[in-house]
Amino acid sequence: MVVTLIIACEVGFWVLLAAGLALRYLARMPKTGAAVLLLEPLLELALLIVTAIDLKNGATADWKHGLAALYIGYTVAYGHYTIKWVDLRVAHRFAGGPAPIKRYGRDHLKHEAKLWLRTVLMAAVAAALLQGAIWYVGDGDISSLRGWQAAGLRIVSIHGVIVLTYLIWPKKAPKDRAAPEEAPARSREESLH
């Protein structure tokens, strides 16, 4: 039942997002669209409640409960960001909004580092929920829940390594775009000659 609810929450997230943005931009009902988008956290609340009830009713704590905690952590850390990310692109495509910013160099590294902090938040929320489940289960088998706590740490570590690669190998702007620092440097050189 928990796995089915996780899938339903994920599908529900995208359905609510599509409905909210359609109301906002296609139907020109921004307040109604925003109200639909505000329903998103109710999905995770339902998942949290069902997971707790499942454990209370004597279910063995296993991978489903760990996945639910990680999914809730992901939604807490990335849910609002994802909505804003999609909203910006839909606004640009259908409502004449500004184009999404393309990031390069230090700006890209800074952005990726902020995303890594979101991943840290995701793992922390999941670890806290899992720890609560461990205390709740008490003497039962908690090895799966501990494993999911470790999985959260591995995700944080892998994402951190990826961010460090941008420090070593910064993302470069395409050749057809001059970097902002290059244009003033050329004009100074030209004025010296």
C-alpha positions, 0 to 999 in steps of 0.5 A: 500500500505504501509503494502505491501511495508513493507512486500516487503522490508522484503522479499527483504532484505532476497532475497538480503542477500541470493543472495549476500551471494550466489554470495560471497561464492558459485559463488566465486564472492565476489565483486559482492556479496558485491555490491548486499548487498550494495543494501539493504539500497535502500529498506528502502529508497523506503519505506521512500519515499512511506510513505511520499508520502502516507501522502502527498496525504492525507492518515490518519496517522495510524498504517501502517505509525508507523510500517514503521517508526519502520521497518526503525529504525530496519533496520538502527540499526540492518541491518548491524549487521544482514548481518554480523551475517548471513555472518559469519555463511555462511562463516563458513558453506560454505567457511571454515571460523571461527566458530561463537563465543559462549559467556558466563558470562560477555562477553555475558552480554557485547554483549547483552548490545551492542544489547540493544544499537542498540535497543535504536538506532532503537527506536530513529530513529523511534521516529525521523521519527514519529516526522517528520510525526507528524509535516508533518501531522500538525493538523490531527489525530496523536494519532497513530503516538504518540502510535508508539513512545511509543511502541518504548520506551516499546521495549527499556524497555523490551529489557533492562530488558532482558539484566539486567537478564543476569547481575543477572543470567549470561549465563553459559558455558556448563559443558563440557567446562572449563571456562578460569579462572578455568584452571589456578586456578587449576594449582596454587592449584596443585602447592601448594600441 
